[in-house]
Amino acid sequence: MPGKTREDSQRTRDTILDAAEQVILCKGMGRTTMGDIAHAANVSRGAVYGHYKNKIDLSIAMCERAFASMEIPVRIKGESALQTLYREGIYLLRLYSEPGPVQRVLHILYLKCDESEDHLALLDIRNEWEAQRMADTEELIIEAVANAELPQTTDIKLANLYLHSLVDGIYSTLFCTNRVPEHKWEIAEKLYQAGFAGLKTLEN
């Protein structure tokens, strides 16, 4: 009987990671066991341990797979810094609002992963995610100020924090509550467009 191919192994890993996303999202990092994940993936515990040495190792792979699937918008030729900032914000809103690996993993990192010593590796991933987002947008804000798209007196740090708070706030309001039962995305875009204009008011 032929052995497993590389493709077979990858399918097994994906099945395990799919199951991990669902189980951890439901039970939380602290209460989830490798046995829970094996059961949800319909594979043996040995199969799970054959690919991942422990729950943290598995969870890191889960996060890496989700973030690797992201396609952050590339800068369009001739596009201004402010236009790129706007498109990236819309992209992140869609990413957060549409069910998928990235949404599930971010939900796990922020809401299902307590700040214990056991989870330091995952908290580092969360912090790196935040730091990269903040660094990317700050660079664009600085460029927008240099090109007079934003006032020269713009408070760079405050504007950057505001922009991320805008995205997070819209997502939380529309997709984590029942305040708006219909046309969520249409309203999300309108709120973001209105809030984005506020960047020009954040001065020192």
C-alpha positions, -999 to 999 in steps of 0.1 A, spaced: 0 0 0 16 33 -11 26 58 17 11 92 21 20 118 -4 30 154 4 -5 164 -8 -21 139 15 -1 153 45 -11 189 35 -48 180 34 -45 164 68 -28 195 82 -55 217 67 -82 195 81 -66 198 116 -62 235 113 -97 240 101 -110 220 131 -87 240 155 -102 273 143 -137 261 151 -130 244 184 -108 271 199 -133 298 187 -160 279 206 -141 268 237 -112 292 240 -75 285 240 -73 275 277 -101 249 275 -93 233 242 -73 201 241 -55 183 213 -81 155 218 -109 180 211 -92 191 179 -86 155 168 -122 147 174 -135 177 154 -111 169 126 -122 132 126 -86 120 129 -66 102 156 -47 120 184 -16 104 169 -23 121 136 -25 155 152 7 149 172 23 136 141 21 171 126 21 194 157 40 188 189 15 206 211 -15 229 211 6 261 209 27 247 180 -6 239 162 -21 273 170 9 291 157 5 272 124 -31 281 124 -23 318 127 5 317 101 -18 300 76 -46 326 81 -22 356 78 -5 341 47 -39 341 30 -43 378 33 -38 400 2 -32 435 15 -39 459 -14 -8 469 -33 -2 506 -41 -17 515 -75 5 535 -98 -4 572 -94 -25 566 -63 -20 591 -35 -11 580 1 -45 591 13 -62 570 -14 -41 540 -4 -50 545 32 -87 546 24 -85 514 3 -66 496 30 -92 505 56 -120 492 34 -100 460 28 -96 454 66 -132 460 72 -142 434 46 -115 410 60 -129 414 95 -166 412 85 -165 382 61 -163 347 78 -131 330 71 -97 320 86 -85 355 92 -117 366 110 -117 334 131 -80 337 140 -82 374 150 -113 366 171 -93 339 188 -62 361 194 -82 390 208 -111 373 226 -103 336 231 -66 338 242 -60 349 278 -28 367 287 -12 337 304 24 326 302 13 295 283 0 318 255 30 342 251 38 329 216 3 337 204 3 370 222 35 379 204 18 371 171 -11 394 180 13 422 190 33 418 157 0 419 138 -9 452 155 26 467 151 27 459 114 -7 475 108 2 506 127 36 509 110 21 506 75 -6 532 81 18 556 99 41 556 69 12 565 46 0 592 70 35 608 70 36 607 32 1 623 31 13 651 53 44 656 32 23 658 1 -2 682 16 -30 658 15 -33 663 52 -25 694 72 11 700 81 0 703 117 -15 668 117 -8 648 149 7 617 132 4 593 162 -31 605 170 -42 602 134 -29 567 131 -46 556 163 -78 572 151 -77 554 118 -74 520 135 -100 529 161 -124 538 132 -120 504 116 -123 485 148 -153 505 160 -173 501 128 -166 464 128 -176 460 164 -207 480 161 -220 465 129 -208 429 130 -206 421 167 -240 435 176 -276 434 163 -279 471 160 -281 470 123 -298 438 110 -296 446 73 -274 462 47 -244 461 71 -217 464 45 -234 494 28 -236 512 61 -200 502 70 -187 519 39 -207 551 46 -195 552 82 -159 546 71 -161 573 44 -175 598 69 -150 589 96 -121 589 72 -127 626 65 -120 633 102 -83 626 96 -79 662 84 -91 675 118 -65 657 140 -39 685 145 -13 691 172 
